[in-house]
Amino acid sequence: MPIIKREDFGTSRAPDWVKVSEGIPAMGCSTRNNKSDFVEPHFHDSDEFRFAISGKAKVRTEGKEYVVEKGDVVCTKMGDVHEIVEIVEPPYTQVWINCNLRGKKRPGHLHQGEDD
């Protein structure tokens, strides 16, 4: 099984069977150890998928709150405001992938009122 670097997705350096059109602008892994750790409300110019690896967290997306745990995938559409409200059972670890930038194609966390 090949290991593909983030910058190689969607290029000739990646095998055809793993190509993602226009690449993956952001991906990573984060762990939150304190119950008060949170992520502020934000949105992206891309779809985002967060895979819960351990622990439990309360998240808000599409205006609803959910408790997610190991094995759950939080799927957030481009433009939907989402956040981690609370860590219910630390440590909470997630792997996340942001897909192709669309719309205004701005990278990173975007906040309402910032030219949204």
N, C-alpha and C positions, 0 to 999 in steps of 0.2 A: 504494500500500500504506500503510495507516494506521500510525501509531506510537501504541501504547497504553501509557499509564503504568501501573505496577504497581497503584496504588491504584484504577485504573479497571476492571481486569478484573472481570467478574461484575456490573458496574453498567450502568445505562442509558447511560452515556457511551461504552461499547464497542459496536461493531457486533455483531449477533447471531452472526455466523460466527466471532468470536474470544472469545466469552464462556466463562469458566471458572467453574463453580458455586462460589460462596463465595470467589472470588478466589485469588490466589497470595500466600501470606503472606511469602515470601522468594525473592529471586532476585538474582543478581549475577555478577561475573566476578572471578577471582583469578589472580595469576601468582606462581609460586614460582621464585626464581632460584638457590637454593642446594641442593645435594644433601641437606643435612641438614634442610631445611624439611620439616615434616610437619604433619598435623592429627591431634589426639588422638582416641582412640576415643570415639565419641558416637553418638547416635541421634536421631530426630525423631518427632514425633507426626504425620508426613506422609510420603508417598512423596517421593523426591528423585531427580532426574535430573541427572547431571553430564556435560557434553559436552566432551571433550578437544579443544582448539583447536591446541595446539602442544606439543612436547616429549614426554617419557615419564615416567610415575610408577608406582610400585608401590603398589597400594591393597589394603586388606583389607575384604571385605564378606562377610556370611554365613559367616564363619569361614575363608574361602579368600583366598589372595593372587593378584592378577592384575597384569600390566603393561599399562597402558593408554597409548595414543598417539593422535595426531591422528585424528579421525574416530570414535573409540570413544565409547560412551555408557555410563556406570556407572549402573545402575538399582538403587536401594535402596528396599526396602519399608519402610513405617512400622514402627518398633521394631527394625529390624536395626542392630546396631552396625557402624560402618564407620569407616575412617580412611585418610589418606594416610600410608603407612609411610616412603616415600623418594622423592626426585626422582631418577629414573634419568638423564634427559637434560634439563637446564634450557635455557631457561626452560620450565616447564610451566604452561600457561594452560588454565583451564577456565571454562566458563559453567555456572551451576547454577540449578536451579529446584526449589523445594519446592512441592508441590501442597497441596490443601486440608488444613487441620488436622483431625485426627480423634481419637478416643479422648478423652484428657484435654485435647486442644487447646492444648498448651503450645508456644509458639514457641521457636525457636533450638536450639542444641546442648544435648542432654540427656545425662546421664552415669549409668551404672549405679549404683544405690544412692541416687539422688536421687528417691525416690518413684516408681520405675519399676514 
